[in-house]
């Protein structure tokens, strides 16, 4: 009986250790924008109606840089589909960085440095789009 209890305790400890290790990631693990970026916004594309994509905005407080990506959603997730993403300092009048094409996963990342300013981001999947103007002000 004592041996069965010890084996059960060992198995339980091993399962806990394995689950902790599986969920552990290095503190400096790089996301889609690179290391040091945190996701600060997630937006459906389009804003209303049937969702076909997701716009993500990330920020790096060390470099004061913003990053954006466009992912497919539903039937456009993981399939080669037209995806685009553009980013600029709000009011600049020109896109600082643009990525567009037929991608299976996502368009981007695109970057802009906007310390103390707002950004404008536009994302598209197929024939639907989402524009965010004057957001994520730093």
Contact map, one row per residue, 1 for C-alpha under 8 A:
111110000000000000000000000000000000000000000000000000000000000000000000000000000000000000000000000000000000000000000000000000000000000000
111111000000000000000000000000000000000000000000000000000000000000000000000000000000000000000000000000000000000000000000000000000000000000
111111100000000000000000000000000000000000000000000000000000000000000000000000000000000000000000000000000000000000000000000000000000000000
111111110000000000000000000000000000000000000000000000000000000000000000000000000000000000000000000000000000000000000000000000000000000000
111111111000000000000000000000000000000000000000000000000000000000000000000000000000000000000000000000000000000000000000000000000000000000
011111111100000000000000000000000000000000000000000000000000000000000000000000000000000000000000000000000000000000000000000000000000000000
001111111110000000000000000000000000000000000000000000000000000000000000000000000000000000000000000000000000000000000000000000000000000000
000111111111000000000000000000000000000000000000000000000000000000000000000000000000000000000000000000000000000000000000000000000000000000
000011111111100000000000000000000000000000000000000000000000000000000000000000000000000000000000000000000000000000000000000000000000000000
000001111111110000000000000000000000000000000000000000000000000000000000000000000000000000000000000000000000000000000000000000000000000000
000000111111111000000000000000000000000000000000000000000000000000000000000000000000000000000000000000000000000000000000000000000000000000
000000011111111100000000000000000000000000000000000000000000000000000000000000000000000000000000000000000000000000000000000000000000000000
000000001111111110000000000000000000000000000000000000000000000000000000000000000000000000000000000000000000000000000000000000000000000000
000000000111111111000000000000000000000000000000000000000000000000000000000000000000000000000000000000000000000000000000000000000000000000
000000000011111111100000000000000000000000000000000000000000000000000000000000000000000000000000000000000000000000000000000000000000000000
000000000001111111110000000000000000000000000000000000000000000000000000000000000000000000000000000000000000000000000000000000000000000000
000000000000111111111000000000000000000000000000000000000000000000000000000000000000000000000000000000000000000000000000000000000000000000
000000000000011111111100000000000000000000000000000000000000000000000000000000000000000000000000000000000000000000000000000000000000000000
000000000000001111111110000000000000000000000000000000000000000000000000000000000000000000000000000000000000000000000000000000000000000000
000000000000000111111111000000000000000000000000000000000000000000000000000000000000000000000000000000000000000000000000000000000000000000
000000000000000011111111000000000000000000000000000000000000000000000000000000000000000000000000000000000000000000000000000000000000000000
000000000000000001111111000000000000000000000000000000000000000000000000000000000000000000000000000000000000000000000000000000000000000000
000000000000000000111111100000000000000000000000000000000000000000000000000000000000000000000000000000000000000000000000000000000000000000
000000000000000000011111110000000000000000000000000000000000000000000000000000000000000000000000000000000000000000000000000000000000000000
000000000000000000000011111010000000000000000000000000000000000000000000000000000000000000000000000000000000000000000000000000000000000000
000000000000000000000001111110000000000000000000000000000000000000000000000000000000000000000000000000000000000000000000000000000000000000
000000000000000000000000111110000000000000000000000000000000000000000000000000000000000000000000000000000000000000000000000000000000000000
000000000000000000000000011111000011000000000000000000000000000000000000000000000000000000000000000000000000000000000000000000000000000000
000000000000000000000000111111100010000000000000000000000000000000000000000000000000000000000000000000000000000000000000000000000000000000
000000000000000000000000000111111111100000000000000000000000000000000000000000000000000000000000000000000000000000000000000000000000000000
000000000000000000000000000011111110100000000000000000000000000000000000000000000000000000000000000000000000000000000000000000000000000000
000000000000000000000000000001111100000000000000000000000000000000000000000000000000000000000000000000000000100000000000000000000000000000
000000000000000000000000000001111110100000000000000000000100000000110000000000000000000000000000000000000000100000000000000000000000000000
000000000000000000000000000001111111100000000000000000000000000000000000000000000000000000000000000000000000000000000000000000000000000000
000000000000000000000000000111101111100000000000000000000000000000000000000000000000000000000000000000000000000000000000000000000000000000
000000000000000000000000000101000111110000000000000000000001110000000000000000000000000000000000000000000000000000000000000000000000000000
000000000000000000000000000001101111111000000000000000000111100000000000000000000000000000000000000000000000000000000000000000000000000000
000000000000000000000000000000000001111100000000000000000111000000000000000000000000000000000000000000000000000000000000000000000000000000
000000000000000000000000000000000000111111000000000000011110000000000000000000000000000000000000000000000000000000000000000000000000000000
000000000000000000000000000000000000011111000000000000011110000000000000000000000000000000000000000000000000000000000000000000000000000100
000000000000000000000000000000000000001111100000000000111100000000000000000000000000000000000000000000000000000000000000000000000000000000
000000000000000000000000000000000000001111110000000001111000000000000000000000000000000000000000000000000000000000000000000000000000000000
000000000000000000000000000000000000000011111010000001110000000000000000000000000000000000000000000000000000000000000000000000000000000000
000000000000000000000000000000000000000001111111001111100000000000000000000000000000000000000000000000000000000000000000000000000100000000
000000000000000000000000000000000000000000111111001111100000000000000000000000000000000000000000000000000000000000000000001110011100000000
000000000000000000000000000000000000000000011111111110000000000000000000000000000000000000000000000000000000000000000000000000011100000000
000000000000000000000000000000000000000000111111101000000000000000000000000000000000000000000000000000000000000000000000000000000100000000
000000000000000000000000000000000000000000011111111000000000000000000000000000000000000000000000000000000000000000000000000000000000000000
000000000000000000000000000000000000000000000111111000000000000000000000000000000000000000000000000000000000000000000000000000000000000000
000000000000000000000000000000000000000000000101111100000000000000000000000000000000000000000000000000000000000000000000000000000000000000
000000000000000000000000000000000000000000011111111110000000000000000000110000000000000000000000000000000000000000000000000000000000000000
000000000000000000000000000000000000000000011100011111000000000000000001111100000000000000000000000000000000000000000000000011010000000000
000000000000000000000000000000000000000000011100001111100000000000000111110110000000000000000000000000000000000000000000000110000000000000
000000000000000000000000000000000000000001111000000111110000000000000111100000000000000000000000000000000000000000000000000000000000000000
000000000000000000000000000000000000000011111000000011111000000000011110000000000000000000000000000000000000000000000000001000000000000000
000000000000000000000000000000000000001111100000000001111100000000011110000000000000000000000000000000000000000000000000000000000000000000
000000000000000000000000000000000000001111000000000000111110000001111000000000000000000000000000000000000000000000000000000000000000000000
000000000000000000000000000000001000111110000000000000011111000001110000000000000000000000000000000000000000000000000000000000000000000000
000000000000000000000000000000000000111100000000000000001111100111100000000000000000000000000000000000000000000000000000000000000000000000
000000000000000000000000000000000001110000000000000000000111111111000000000000000000000000000000000000000000000000000000000000000000000000
000000000000000000000000000000000001100000000000000000000011111110000000000000000000000000000000000000000000000000000000000000000000000000
000000000000000000000000000000000001000000000000000000000001111100000000000000000000000000000000000000000000000000000000000000000000000000
000000000000000000000000000000000000000000000000000000000001111110000000000000000000000000000000000000000000000010000000000000000000000000
000000000000000000000000000000000000000000000000000000000011111111000000000000000000000000000000000000000000000011100000000000000000000001
000000000000000000000000000000000000000000000000000000000011101111100000000000000000000000000000000000000000001111100000000000000000000000
000000000000000000000000000000000000000000000000000000001111000111110000000000000000000000000000000000000000001111000000000000000000000000
000000000000000000000000000000001000000000000000000000001110000011111000000000000000001000000000000000000000111100000000000000000000000000
000000000000000000000000000000001000000000000000000000111100000001111100000000000000111000000000000000000001111000000000100000000000000000
000000000000000000000000000000000000000000000000000000111000000000111110000000000000100000000000000000000111110000000000001000000000000000
000000000000000000000000000000000000000000000000000011110000000000011111000000000011100000000000000000000111000000000000001110000000000000
000000000000000000000000000000000000000000000000000011110000000000001111100010000010000000000000000000001110000000000000000010000000000000
000000000000000000000000000000000000000000000000000111000000000000000111111111101010000000000000000000001100000000000000000010000000000000
000000000000000000000000000000000000000000000000001111000000000000000011111110000000000000000000000000000000000000000000000000000000000000
000000000000000000000000000000000000000000000000001110000000000000000001111110000000000000000000000000000000000000000000000000000000000000
000000000000000000000000000000000000000000000000000100000000000000000001111110100000000000000000000000000000000000000000000000000000000000
000000000000000000000000000000000000000000000000000110000000000000000001111111111000000000000000000000000000000000000000000010000000000000
000000000000000000000000000000000000000000000000000010000000000000000011111111100000000000000000000000011000000000000000000000000000000000
000000000000000000000000000000000000000000000000000000000000000000000001000111110000000000000000000000011000000000000000000000000000000000
000000000000000000000000000000000000000000000000000000000000000000000001001111111000000000000000000000111000000000000000000000000000000000
000000000000000000000000000000000000000000000000000000000000000000000000000101111100000000000000000001111000000000000000000000000000000000
000000000000000000000000000000000000000000000000000000000000000000000001000100111110000000000000000011110000000000000000000011000000000000
000000000000000000000000000000000000000000000000000000000000000000000000000000011111000000000000000111100000000000000000000111000000000000
000000000000000000000000000000000000000000000000000000000000000000000111000000001111100000000000000111100110000000000000001111000000000000
000000000000000000000000000000000000000000000000000000000000000000000100000000000111110000000000011110000011000000000000001110000000000000
000000000000000000000000000000000000000000000000000000000000000000011100000000000011111000000000011100000011010000000000111100000000000000
000000000000000000000000000000000000000000000000000000000000000000010000000000000001111100000011111000000000010000000000111000000000000000
000000000000000000000000000000000000000000000000000000000000000000110000000000000000111110000011110000000000011100000011110000000000000000
000000000000000000000000000000000000000000000000000000000000000000000000000000000000011111010111100000000000000100000011100000000000000000
000000000000000000000000000000000000000000000000000000000000000000000000000000000000001111110011000000000000000111001111000000000000000000
000000000000000000000000000000000000000000000000000000000000000000000000000000000000000111111000000000000000000000001111000000000000111000
000000000000000000000000000000000000000000000000000000000000000000000000000000000000000011111000000000000000000000000001000000000000010000
000000000000000000000000000000000000000000000000000000000000000000000000000000000000000111111110000000000000000000000000000000000000000000
000000000000000000000000000000000000000000000000000000000000000000000000000000000000000001111110000000000000000000000000000000000000000000
000000000000000000000000000000000000000000000000000000000000000000000000000000000000000100011111000000000000000000000000000000000000000000
000000000000000000000000000000000000000000000000000000000000000000000000000000000000011110011111110000000000000000000000000000000000000000
000000000000000000000000000000000000000000000000000000000000000000000000000000000000011110000111110000000000001100000000000000000000000000
000000000000000000000000000000000000000000000000000000000000000000000000000000000000011100000011111000000000011100000000000000000000000000
000000000000000000000000000000000000000000000000000000000000000000000000000000000001111000000011111100000001010000000000000000000000000000
000000000000000000000000000000000000000000000000000000000000000000000000000000000001110000000000111110000011110000000000000000000000000000
000000000000000000000000000000000000000000000000000000000000000000000000000000000111100000000000011111000011000000000000000000000000000000
000000000000000000000000000000000000000000000000000000000000000000000000000000001111000000000000001111100010000000000000000000000000000000
000000000000000000000000000000000000000000000000000000000000000000000000000000011110000000000000000111110000000000000000000000000000000000
000000000000000000000000000000000000000000000000000000000000000000000000000000111110000000000000000011111110000000000000000000000000000000
000000000000000000000000000000000000000000000000000000000000000000000000000011111000000000000000000001111100000000000000000000000000000000
000000000000000000000000000000000000000000000000000000000000000000000011000011110000000000000000000000111110000000000000000000000000000000
000000000000000000000000000000000000000000000000000000000000000000001111000000000010000000000000000000111111000000000000000000000000000000
000000000000000000000000000000000000000000000000000000000000000000001110000000000011100000000000001110101111100000000000000000000000000000
000000000000000000000000000000000000000000000000000000000000000000011100000000000001100000000000011100000111110000000000000000000000000000
000000000000000000000000000000011000000000000000000000000000000000111000000000000000000000000000001000000011111000000000000000000000000000
000000000000000000000000000000000000000000000000000000000000000000111000000000000000111000000000111000000001111100000000000000000000000000
000000000000000000000000000000000000000000000000000000000000000011110000000000000000001000000001100000000000111110000000000000000000000000
000000000000000000000000000000000000000000000000000000000000000011100000000000000000001110000001100000000000011111000000000000000000000000
000000000000000000000000000000000000000000000000000000000000001111000000000000000000000010000000000000000000001111100000000000000000000000
000000000000000000000000000000000000000000000000000000000000000111000000000000000000000010000000000000000000000111111110000000000000000001
000000000000000000000000000000000000000000000000000000000000000110000000000000000000000000000000000000000000000011111000000000000000000001
000000000000000000000000000000000000000000000000000000000000000000000000000000000000000000000000000000000000000001111100000000000000000011
000000000000000000000000000000000000000000000000000000000000000000000000000000000000000011000000000000000000000001111110000000000000000011
000000000000000000000000000000000000000000000000000000000000000000000000000000000000000011000000000000000000000001011111000000000000011111
000000000000000000000000000000000000000000000000000000000000000000000000000000000000001111000000000000000000000001001111100000000000111110
000000000000000000000000000000000000000000000000000000000000000000000000000000000000001111100000000000000000000000000111110000000011111000
000000000000000000000000000000000000000000000000000000000000000000010000000000000000111100000000000000000000000000000011111000000011100000
000000000000000000000000000000000000000000000000000000000000000000000000000000000000111000000000000000000000000000000001111100001111000000
000000000000000000000000000000000000000000001000000000100000000000001100000000000011110000000000000000000000000000000000111110001110000000
000000000000000000000000000000000000000000001000000010000000000000000100000000000111100000000000000000000000000000000000011111111100000000
000000000000000000000000000000000000000000001000000110000000000000000111000100001111000000000000000000000000000000000000001111111000000000
000000000000000000000000000000000000000000000000000100000000000000000000000000001110000000000000000000000000000000000000000111110000000000
000000000000000000000000000000000000000000000000000000000000000000000000000000000000000000000000000000000000000000000000000111111000000000
000000000000000000000000000000000000000000001100000100000000000000000000000000000000000000000000000000000000000000000000000111111100000000
000000000000000000000000000000000000000000001100000000000000000000000000000000000000000000000000000000000000000000000000011110111110000000
000000000000000000000000000000000000000000011110000000000000000000000000000000000000000000000000000000000000000000000000011100011111000000
000000000000000000000000000000000000000000000000000000000000000000000000000000000000000000000000000000000000000000000001111000001111100000
000000000000000000000000000000000000000000000000000000000000000000000000000000000000000000000000000000000000000000000001110000000111111000
000000000000000000000000000000000000000000000000000000000000000000000000000000000000000001000000000000000000000000000011100000000011111000
000000000000000000000000000000000000000000000000000000000000000000000000000000000000000001100000000000000000000000000111000000000001111110
000000000000000000000000000000000000000000000000000000000000000000000000000000000000000001000000000000000000000000000111000000000001111110
000000000000000000000000000000000000000100000000000000000000000000000000000000000000000000000000000000000000000000000110000000000000011111
000000000000000000000000000000000000000000000000000000000000000000000000000000000000000000000000000000000000000000011110000000000000011111
000000000000000000000000000000000000000000000000000000000000000100000000000000000000000000000000000000000000000001111100000000000000000111
